Amino acid sequence: MAHGIDVYKAGGVLIRGRKFLIVRAKGKNIFYAPGGKIEQGETPKKSLVRELKEEVSIDVLEQDIEYFETFVRPVAGREHFIIKMDVFFVHAWQGEIAAASEIEEVRWIDSKLSTSIKIGSIFGEEVLPRLKERNLID
């Protein structure tokens, strides 16, 4: 990928009861927010809609997704790879959130719990502190 970016992804911020949704893939020990790689011909929003359906079994309309911020960081656990991630708030969804596809575990966390588990660099070091600063999570 151009300009030193190895992977380009879209990630979703889902908040319920002042807690933030994170997921863990099968065989991995790092949690991250749902989302994934943007495929050829997809916009970041379309990618996120697809990934949310695949990973956590929910349906989301693009109009219920709001741009939050773009982050560029080393990949957690593979620091020699650089990830660019467009992160979006997901304001509404249909269906019950449940692990699907490659996802083994889903958790709702607040800022206190986030220090007791390993969270990917973008969400652990960038997104969670911003959500706490904005008083969106406990």
BAFI-3210 file (N, C-alpha, C; in Angstrom, 3 decimals, decimal comma, padded with zeros to 6 digits):
// residues 138
n [1|2|3|4|5|6|7|8|9|10|11|12|13|14|15|16|17|18|19|20|21|22|23|24|25|26|27|28|29|30|31|32|33|34|35|36|37|38|39|40|41|42|43|44|45|46|47|48|49|50|51|52|53|54|55|56|57|58|59|60|61|62|63|64|65|66|67|68|69|70|71|72|73|74|75|76|77|78|79|80|81|82|83|84|85|86|87|88|89|90|91|92|93|94|95|96|97|98|99|100|101|102|103|104|105|106|107|108|109|110|111|112|113|114|115|116|117|118|119|120|121|122|123|124|125|126|127|128|129|130|131|132|133|134|135|136|137|138]
n.u [000,843|000,417|002,612|003,781|001,803|000,546|-001,844|-005,297|-008,056|-011,467|-013,063|-015,428|-017,124|-019,086|-021,384|-022,960|-024,913|-022,942|-020,658|-018,130|-017,905|-015,839|-013,952|-012,613|-010,586|-010,614|-008,159|-006,482|-005,031|-005,502|-007,765|-010,034|-011,880|-014,896|-014,716|-012,839|-010,675|-010,680|-012,118|-011,337|-012,901|-014,733|-016,170|-015,013|-017,234|-019,059|-017,520|-017,371|-020,079|-020,419|-018,481|-019,427|-021,766|-020,649|-018,887|-020,172|-022,846|-024,840|-027,062|-026,463|-027,177|-025,767|-026,347|-026,488|-023,967|-021,229|-018,452|-015,502|-012,587|-009,357|-006,701|-003,209|-000,985|001,468|000,772|-000,754|001,125|002,424|004,462|006,022|004,376|002,260|-000,807|-003,637|-006,532|-009,857|-012,118|-015,365|-018,355|-021,000|-024,223|-026,698|-028,180|-029,461|-030,577|-029,128|-026,073|-023,551|-020,880|-019,418|-018,312|-014,875|-014,692|-014,311|-014,970|-016,944|-017,041|-018,279|-016,849|-015,609|-013,619|-012,096|-011,954|-010,564|-007,831|-007,131|-007,069|-005,649|-005,649|-005,893|-003,608|-004,641|-007,277|-006,925|-004,999|-005,699|-008,532|-010,186|-009,265|-010,169|-012,932|-013,514|-012,670|-014,610|-016,744|-018,310|-018,076|-017,776]
n.v [-001,180|002,335|005,000|003,942|002,638|-000,350|-001,717|-000,938|-000,037|-000,022|000,967|000,470|002,346|001,400|002,153|001,369|001,758|003,339|001,940|000,455|-001,412|-004,189|-006,689|-010,020|-011,956|-015,406|-017,442|-015,329|-012,850|-010,212|-007,567|-005,600|-002,992|-003,743|-004,266|-003,927|-004,828|-002,718|-003,452|-003,728|-001,269|-000,602|001,827|003,312|003,378|001,525|-000,770|-001,013|-001,472|-003,993|-005,518|-005,354|-006,842|-009,342|-009,880|-009,357|-009,855|-007,872|-005,513|-002,530|000,761|002,966|005,645|005,771|005,882|007,768|009,767|009,652|009,791|009,547|007,280|006,510|004,024|001,738|-001,772|-003,581|-005,977|-006,624|-004,707|-003,791|-003,427|-001,008|000,484|002,068|003,515|004,338|005,574|005,231|006,418|004,324|004,777|003,482|000,236|-002,894|-005,938|-008,513|-008,243|-010,528|-012,868|-013,819|-015,432|-014,936|-014,054|-014,648|-013,730|-011,229|-008,145|-005,682|-002,765|-000,444|002,478|001,774|-001,056|-001,468|-001,358|-003,803|-005,731|-006,689|-004,381|-003,432|-001,074|001,339|001,544|001,180|003,142|005,488|005,819|004,974|006,744|009,191|008,799|008,676|011,260|012,764|012,129|009,905|007,288|005,389]
n.w [000,000|-000,527|000,597|002,951|004,354|005,436|005,770|005,396|007,182|008,475|011,430|014,087|016,564|019,047|021,468|024,480|027,289|028,490|027,968|025,900|022,912|022,355|020,562|020,186|018,134|017,080|018,547|019,151|021,402|021,693|022,018|020,079|018,401|016,572|013,030|009,958|007,198|004,376|001,396|-002,137|-004,058|-002,097|000,090|003,174|004,979|003,824|004,035|006,830|007,481|006,261|007,664|010,337|010,167|009,464|011,644|014,162|013,828|013,313|011,737|010,044|009,009|006,600|007,078|009,811|010,718|011,787|011,031|012,986|013,486|011,860|012,155|012,250|012,870|014,333|014,006|016,605|018,283|015,967|015,234|013,108|010,976|009,493|010,181|008,834|009,961|009,548|011,760|013,055|014,650|015,573|015,587|015,676|015,416|014,154|015,490|017,604|019,252|018,678|018,738|015,666|012,617|012,385|014,984|018,410|020,939|022,523|024,239|026,497|027,596|030,090|030,805|033,012|033,104|030,786|031,259|032,227|030,283|027,108|024,575|021,195|019,679|018,457|019,462|022,225|022,950|021,653|020,912|023,185|025,351|024,251|024,139|026,861|027,659|026,346|027,848|027,191|027,896|030,960]
ca.u [000,000|001,214|002,996|004,152|000,630|000,467|-003,242|-006,264|-009,249|-012,515|-013,428|-016,658|-017,295|-020,446|-021,493|-024,250|-024,819|-021,666|-019,579|-017,634|-017,817|-014,596|-014,035|-011,344|-010,633|-010,231|-006,733|-005,731|-005,187|-005,698|-009,113|-010,120|-013,269|-015,281|-014,387|-011,871|-010,005|-011,508|-011,879|-011,320|-014,193|-015,569|-015,886|-014,866|-018,544|-019,585|-016,707|-017,779|-021,400|-020,193|-017,735|-020,290|-022,648|-019,847|-018,211|-021,022|-024,220|-025,810|-027,298|-026,261|-027,363|-024,697|-026,779|-026,325|-022,527|-020,669|-016,989|-014,898|-011,219|-008,469|-005,484|-002,146|-000,154|001,935|-000,199|-000,477|001,665|003,204|004,791|006,676|003,316|001,554|-002,232|-004,441|-007,900|-010,914|-012,971|-016,703|-019,374|-022,169|-025,264|-027,859|-028,045|-030,560|-030,122|-028,403|-024,640|-023,059|-019,671|-019,646|-017,153|-013,605|-014,746|-014,551|-015,479|-017,330|-017,139|-018,564|-015,905|-015,472|-012,202|-011,407|-011,706|-009,660|-006,443|-006,894|-006,985|-004,835|-006,466|-005,098|-003,034|-005,506|-008,408|-006,453|-004,213|-006,258|-009,987|-010,736|-009,071|-011,018|-014,309|-013,568|-012,598|-015,909|-017,743|-019,202|-017,980|-017,340]
ca.v [000,000|003,550|005,880|003,232|002,040|-001,759|-002,171|000,150|-000,623|000,804|000,458|001,035|002,633|001,138|002,435|001,011|001,827|004,005|000,986|000,403|-002,787|-004,708|-008,079|-010,761|-012,994|-016,759|-017,693|-014,092|-012,370|-008,755|-007,099|-004,404|-002,695|-004,440|-003,602|-004,716|-004,347|-002,133|-004,192|-002,974|-000,738|-000,250|003,002|002,893|003,117|000,255|-001,815|-001,168|-002,122|-005,408|-006,150|-005,477|-007,993|-010,563|-010,123|-009,311|-010,238|-006,777|-004,738|-001,099|001,614|003,959|006,919|005,687|005,882|009,128|009,794|010,053|010,244|008,600|007,028|005,752|003,505|000,355|-002,807|-004,205|-007,318|-006,705|-003,296|-003,416|-003,119|000,247|000,434|003,297|003,136|005,334|005,137|005,816|006,117|003,607|005,297|002,588|-001,041|-003,833|-007,278|-008,716|-008,392|-011,865|-013,248|-014,579|-015,521|-015,166|-013,482|-015,638|-013,118|-009,820|-007,575|-004,257|-002,317|000,973|002,849|001,078|-002,430|-001,525|-001,517|-005,183|-006,608|-006,122|-003,795|-002,932|000,247|002,464|001,679|001,304|004,346|006,671|005,957|004,918|008,005|010,247|008,540|009,057|012,721|013,285|011,645|008,953|006,025|005,548]
ca.w [000,000|-000,696|001,698|004,168|005,007|005,062|005,770|005,554|007,781|009,072|012,745|014,620|017,985|019,490|022,901|025,091|028,744|028,808|027,744|024,539|022,431|021,793|020,142|020,096|017,111|017,494|018,631|019,424|022,780|021,649|021,707|019,251|018,053|015,348|011,773|009,230|005,998|003,325|000,164|-003,389|-004,477|-000,948|000,901|004,574|005,594|003,295|004,644|008,225|007,478|005,955|008,761|011,516|009,908|009,497|012,928|015,360|013,458|013,342|010,522|010,257|007,837|006,482|007,660|011,264|010,965|011,770|011,072|014,253|013,260|011,185|012,924|011,606|013,977|014,179|014,360|017,904|018,165|014,717|015,174|011,857|010,027|009,779|009,869|008,764|010,276|009,664|012,865|012,981|015,653|015,071|016,476|015,763|014,726|014,320|015,814|018,856|019,054|019,013|018,006|014,440|011,726|013,095|016,333|019,458|022,171|022,527|025,592|026,683|028,619|030,389|030,813|034,108|032,696|029,636|031,685|032,653|029,118|026,039|023,517|020,080|019,926|018,075|020,376|023,598|023,197|020,989|020,938|024,549|026,086|023,686|024,566|028,268|027,697|025,874|028,800|026,515|028,624|032,348]
c.u [000,890|001,533|003,247|002,993|000,516|-000,965|-004,143|-007,571|-010,255|-012,890|-014,652|-016,633|-018,774|-020,478|-022,899|-024,051|-023,482|-020,488|-019,347|-017,454|-016,424|-014,782|-012,638|-011,514|-010,169|-008,715|-005,877|-005,948|-005,387|-007,139|-009,015|-011,592|-013,627|-014,990|-013,396|-011,368|-011,013|-011,139|-011,944|-012,735|-015,119|-015,176|-015,654|-016,206|-019,131|-018,826|-017,149|-019,139|-021,234|-019,521|-018,587|-021,259|-021,865|-019,343|-019,143|-022,518|-025,247|-025,909|-027,208|-026,502|-026,250|-025,080|-026,655|-024,856|-022,003|-019,150|-016,507|-013,501|-010,467|-007,178|-004,503|-001,172|000,440|000,848|000,202|-000,019|002,493|003,654|005,496|005,663|002,597|000,114|-002,789|-005,871|-008,799|-011,884|-014,270|-017,511|-020,498|-023,297|-026,457|-027,566|-029,268|-029,959|-029,384|-026,931|-024,206|-021,834|-020,041|-018,347|-015,890|-013,604|-015,109|-015,227|-015,833|-017,446|-017,524|-017,671|-016,068|-013,981|-011,431|-011,037|-010,654|-008,207|-006,127|-006,822|-006,174|-005,742|-005,530|-004,735|-003,957|-006,632|-007,965|-005,789|-004,805|-007,758|-010,538|-010,480|-009,950|-012,482|-014,502|-013,556|-013,931|-017,059|-018,778|-019,174|-017,525|-015,874]
c.v [001,245|004,243|005,147|002,628|000,603|-002,277|-000,968|-000,478|000,443|000,162|001,176|001,207|002,456|001,313|002,083|001,053|002,377|003,030|000,850|-001,054|-003,084|-006,186|-008,694|-011,875|-014,328|-016,899|-016,471|-013,681|-010,861|-008,462|-005,844|-004,134|-003,440|-003,587|-004,454|-004,041|-003,839|-002,822|-003,269|-002,541|-000,351|001,115|002,515|002,583|001,792|-000,923|-002,078|-001,853|-003,622|-006,129|-006,317|-006,646|-009,297|-010,894|-010,200|-009,415|-009,126|-006,108|-003,256|-000,378|002,650|005,287|006,939|005,636|007,308|009,058|010,329|010,612|009,157|008,500|006,230|005,348|002,161|-000,622|-003,435|-005,643|-007,542|-005,285|-002,842|-003,143|-001,848|000,114|001,853|002,855|004,361|004,799|005,934|005,473|005,372|003,937|004,365|001,319|-001,880|-005,209|-007,300|-008,949|-009,767|-012,158|-014,112|-014,605|-015,785|-014,653|-014,561|-015,027|-011,653|-009,369|-006,107|-003,793|-000,833|001,268|002,152|-000,347|-002,501|-001,690|-002,963|-006,183|-005,905|-005,673|-003,255|-001,465|001,400|002,638|001,861|002,628|005,614|006,846|005,967|006,202|009,145|010,061|008,948|010,580|013,357|012,854|010,725|007,576|006,331|005,222]
c.w [000,000|000,617|003,011|004,928|004,511|004,971|006,077|006,028|008,197|010,396|013,280|016,122|018,302|020,996|023,355|026,592|029,217|028,765|026,245|024,118|021,877|021,476|020,134|019,080|017,689|017,472|018,925|020,874|022,842|021,260|020,849|018,993|016,773|014,116|011,029|007,986|004,973|002,014|-001,049|-003,767|-003,342|-000,392|002,333|005,247|005,121|003,897|006,072|008,329|007,241|007,121|010,018|011,367|010,060|010,902|014,125|015,051|013,529|011,982|010,861|008,938|007,802|007,130|009,185|011,677|010,796|011,909|012,414|014,022|012,489|011,976|012,075|012,699|013,606|014,645|015,691|017,695|016,912|014,365|013,895|010,736|010,470|009,300|009,806|009,015|010,357|010,709|012,826|014,226|014,947|016,041|016,650|014,979|015,005|014,561|017,136|018,557|019,560|018,161|016,801|013,640|012,538|014,537|017,344|020,685|021,931|023,978|025,505|027,835|028,901|030,487|031,927|033,705|031,592|030,044|032,063|031,502|028,039|024,893|022,451|020,245|019,577|019,082|021,818|023,898|022,612|021,245|022,361|025,345|025,568|024,097|026,022|028,402|027,298|026,766|028,141|027,165|030,047|032,471]
res [m|a|h|g|i|d|v|y|k|a|g|g|v|l|i|r|g|r|k|f|l|i|v|r|a|k|g|k|n|i|f|y|a|p|g|g|k|i|e|q|g|e|t|p|k|k|s|l|v|r|e|l|k|e|e|v|s|i|d|v|l|e|q|d|i|e|y|f|e|t|f|v|r|p|v|a|g|r|e|h|f|i|i|k|m|d|v|f|f|v|h|a|w|q|g|e|i|a|a|a|s|e|i|e|e|v|r|w|i|d|s|k|l|s|t|s|i|k|i|g|s|i|f|g|e|e|v|l|p|r|l|k|e|r|n|l|i|d]
***
